[in-house]
Amino acid sequence: MALQWCAVNTKPKKEDFAARQLEAKGLEVFLPRISVTRKRGASKFSLWEPLFPGYLFVKLLPEPVQVQRVNWTPGVRRLLCAGDTPVPVPDEAIALIRQRVGPGGRLTPKPQAEFPAGSRVAVRHGPFAGLLGVVEKPMSGRGRVRVLLELLQRQTAVEIDAVDLDRLGWAGA
């Protein structure tokens, strides 16, 4: 039997802890991360969060003893299995994720791709919370997006912090 990549479901917010515990057991672990910007009050900050919250990948032999070894690891909820057999994640999928995140296992999204012109958005926070709009102009270097909102029975352009928006789709869809 050959080593294969498998997905591990972790306890909430315990991806890092579970990864360290699995590595301490001598297993190869892959926990890809993504840069996210959060806003608290008037300040914005960036941090690295798991690309797949609640999951990480581990390379192991697909044997019952290995399943138990992973499942009994602190921070782990369970190894994803079909019956008693771990479900393999294709090496090609892991290679593609590794290629996207780079050598440090960290992905920095391109802001322009997140809110392209013409996409529909919902405002999550701030004075316009709850309103829907259409992106007029993609993100600026300051992390703001120009959005057309329906205000006072007319469309008004407003610049809003990207962290306060959720992308919904395309305006024509």
C-alpha positions, -999 to 999 in steps of 0.1 A, spaced: 0 0 0 12 35 -9 9 67 11 -21 88 0 -34 122 8 -66 123 29 -88 151 43 -91 155 80 -121 173 96 -108 193 126 -127 208 156 -138 244 150 -108 268 149 -84 240 157 -67 235 123 -33 248 135 -34 228 168 -44 196 149 -17 201 123 10 204 150 -3 173 168 -4 152 136 31 164 126 43 154 161 31 119 152 54 120 122 27 125 96 30 149 66 4 176 69 -7 202 44 -27 232 57 -31 258 29 -39 293 41 -54 325 25 -49 361 34 -81 377 47 -88 413 58 -110 418 88 -124 450 101 -130 458 138 -143 493 144 -124 517 122 -93 496 119 -85 469 93 -61 441 98 -49 411 77 -44 376 90 -39 341 76 -68 317 78 -72 282 65 -82 280 29 -106 253 38 -119 261 73 -123 230 95 -101 209 72 -65 200 65 -48 172 45 -26 144 58 -5 118 40 -9 83 54 -13 46 47 -50 38 42 -51 13 71 -75 10 101 -46 16 125 -37 48 108 -74 59 108 -75 54 146 -41 72 150 -55 103 132 -90 101 148 -76 100 183 -54 131 177 -63 162 198 -80 188 177 -92 163 151 -129 155 147 -124 127 122 -106 115 91 -130 115 61 -138 79 53 -161 58 33 -170 31 59 -136 23 75 -115 33 45 -100 68 42 -112 87 11 -81 96 -9 -76 131 -22 -59 128 -56 -22 138 -57 -31 160 -87 -56 180 -65 -30 185 -38 -4 195 -64 -28 221 -79 -36 236 -45 2 237 -37 8 254 -70 -19 281 -63 -8 288 -28 29 289 -35 59 275 -15 48 289 18 14 274 16 -2 308 16 -26 323 -10 -29 361 -14 -61 367 -34 -60 393 -62 -84 420 -51 -95 429 -87 -107 393 -92 -129 395 -60 -151 424 -71 -149 429 -109 -170 456 -125 -206 445 -131 -207 421 -102 -236 423 -77 -228 428 -41 -245 431 -7 -233 455 19 -227 437 52 -216 465 76 -216 503 79 -243 529 71 -254 511 40 -257 476 56 -285 455 40 -284 473 6 -277 456 -27 -256 472 -54 -235 467 -85 -197 472 -87 -189 502 -109 -152 502 -104 -130 474 -90 -109 478 -59 -85 506 -53 -51 503 -37 -68 513 -4 -91 482 -6 -122 502 -15 -148 494 -42 -170 519 -60 -206 505 -58 -238 518 -74 -265 517 -48 -302 525 -52 -306 555 -28 -335 580 -28 -349 565 -60 -317 569 -80 -284 552 -85 -256 567 -64 -219 558 -66 -205 551 -31 -170 539 -22 -171 511 4 -144 490 21 -142 456 4 -143 438 38 -178 452 42 -191 436 10 -203 401 -1 -202 392 -38 -235 378 -51 -229 372 -88 -234 392 -120 -257 421 -125 -272 406 -157 -278 372 -142 
